[in-house]
Amino acid sequence: MGVVPFRSYPATERGMNKLDTDREWEKWGECDPYYGVITREQFRRKNLGQTEKEEFFASGRNHVDYVLNLCRAKVDPQFKPRRTLDFGCGVGRVTFALASVSQTVVGVDVAASMLREAEANRQALGVDNVIFSKSDDQLSNIEGAFDFIHSFIVFQHLEVNRGRAIFHRAASCFLRMAQLMRRMWTR
């Protein structure tokens, strides 16, 4: 199976329409999900073997180590997330790394195809503290509060007002992290 050609829309023509980005992520998830997350040739579906998959998920662990070390250095040396939201989780690259340090992780994505791959990865890895859910702009499938909300290389794909509204909704799910952020900015 070849890669489905993606239509490129100039920003002025498309106006970053919600449906454009959501449809594009669905296409990536259907045809080349790992490459859709990290655009390196070894992550193309045709090149993806066990070694490449391990490298892909190792990059998620490296990212989480970096982010948590930064939180601990700048905010709270004892920070350990309990309930984490991974917004734009894709196939779970960062989600599973977060699962190793959190009691519970909720991974959300707009693309059902990405979530199917993420769930297959969850089962293959034997991870039992992750829940995947389809995302919408209201985050209506997300319940409860989180003490850590993660999103990486996601919001730049959204139209500014849409991204701002989603960000504010996610922030309303915050617990402890809001207090930590306040402490960080007042130091």
CORTA-V960255 format. One record per residue. RES is the residue in three letters. D_FIRST is the distance of its C-alpha to the first C-alpha in Angstrom with 2 decimals. Layout:
RES:D_FIRST
RES:D_FIRST
//
This chain:
MET:0.00
GLY:3.78
VAL:6.77
VAL:8.78
PRO:12.01
PHE:14.92
ARG:18.27
SER:20.97
TYR:24.28
PRO:27.54
ALA:29.48
THR:32.32
GLU:30.20
ARG:28.34
GLY:31.13
MET:28.67
ASN:28.37
LYS:27.62
LEU:24.97
ASP:23.16
THR:22.72
ASP:22.06
ARG:19.31
GLU:17.70
TRP:17.85
GLU:16.35
LYS:13.28
TRP:13.14
GLY:13.63
GLU:10.85
CYS:8.01
ASP:9.91
PRO:13.30
TYR:15.07
TYR:14.51
GLY:15.68
VAL:18.82
ILE:19.50
THR:18.07
ARG:18.25
GLU:15.75
GLN:16.35
PHE:15.06
ARG:11.52
ARG:9.22
LYS:8.51
ASN:12.34
LEU:13.55
GLY:16.00
GLN:19.31
THR:21.19
GLU:18.96
LYS:19.08
GLU:22.82
GLU:23.17
PHE:21.37
PHE:23.79
ALA:26.69
SER:26.34
GLY:26.96
ARG:30.02
ASN:31.30
HIS:30.99
VAL:32.88
ASP:35.51
TYR:36.09
VAL:36.37
LEU:38.67
ASN:40.78
LEU:41.25
CYS:42.28
ARG:44.68
ALA:46.13
LYS:46.63
VAL:47.13
ASP:47.98
PRO:48.16
GLN:47.77
PHE:44.77
LYS:42.50
PRO:40.31
ARG:40.74
ARG:38.49
THR:35.60
LEU:33.31
ASP:30.03
PHE:29.14
GLY:25.52
CYS:24.50
GLY:20.71
VAL:19.40
GLY:22.97
ARG:23.32
VAL:26.93
THR:27.61
PHE:27.85
ALA:30.10
LEU:32.24
ALA:32.44
SER:34.14
VAL:36.95
SER:37.23
GLN:38.49
THR:35.91
VAL:32.85
VAL:31.35
GLY:27.92
VAL:27.04
ASP:24.11
VAL:23.42
ALA:19.78
ALA:19.62
SER:15.99
MET:17.40
LEU:20.31
ARG:18.43
GLU:16.87
ALA:20.40
GLU:22.02
ALA:19.90
ASN:20.96
ARG:24.51
GLN:24.73
ALA:23.36
LEU:25.87
GLY:28.64
VAL:29.64
ASP:32.00
ASN:33.40
VAL:30.39
ILE:29.77
PHE:26.77
SER:27.37
LYS:25.91
SER:27.77
ASP:29.50
ASP:31.98
GLN:34.90
LEU:33.39
SER:34.73
ASN:32.92
ILE:34.62
GLU:37.93
GLY:40.60
ALA:41.27
PHE:39.72
ASP:41.49
PHE:38.47
ILE:35.82
HIS:32.97
SER:30.51
PHE:28.92
ILE:26.88
VAL:26.72
PHE:29.74
GLN:29.19
HIS:26.27
LEU:28.77
GLU:31.43
VAL:34.70
ASN:36.58
ARG:33.72
GLY:33.24
ARG:37.00
ALA:37.31
ILE:34.62
PHE:36.26
HIS:39.64
ARG:38.42
ALA:36.90
ALA:40.15
SER:42.11
CYS:40.52
PHE:42.06
LEU:44.75
ARG:46.09
MET:43.85
ALA:45.74
GLN:48.94
LEU:47.49
MET:46.27
ARG:49.73
ARG:51.33
MET:49.06
TRP:49.92
THR:53.62
ARG:54.04
//
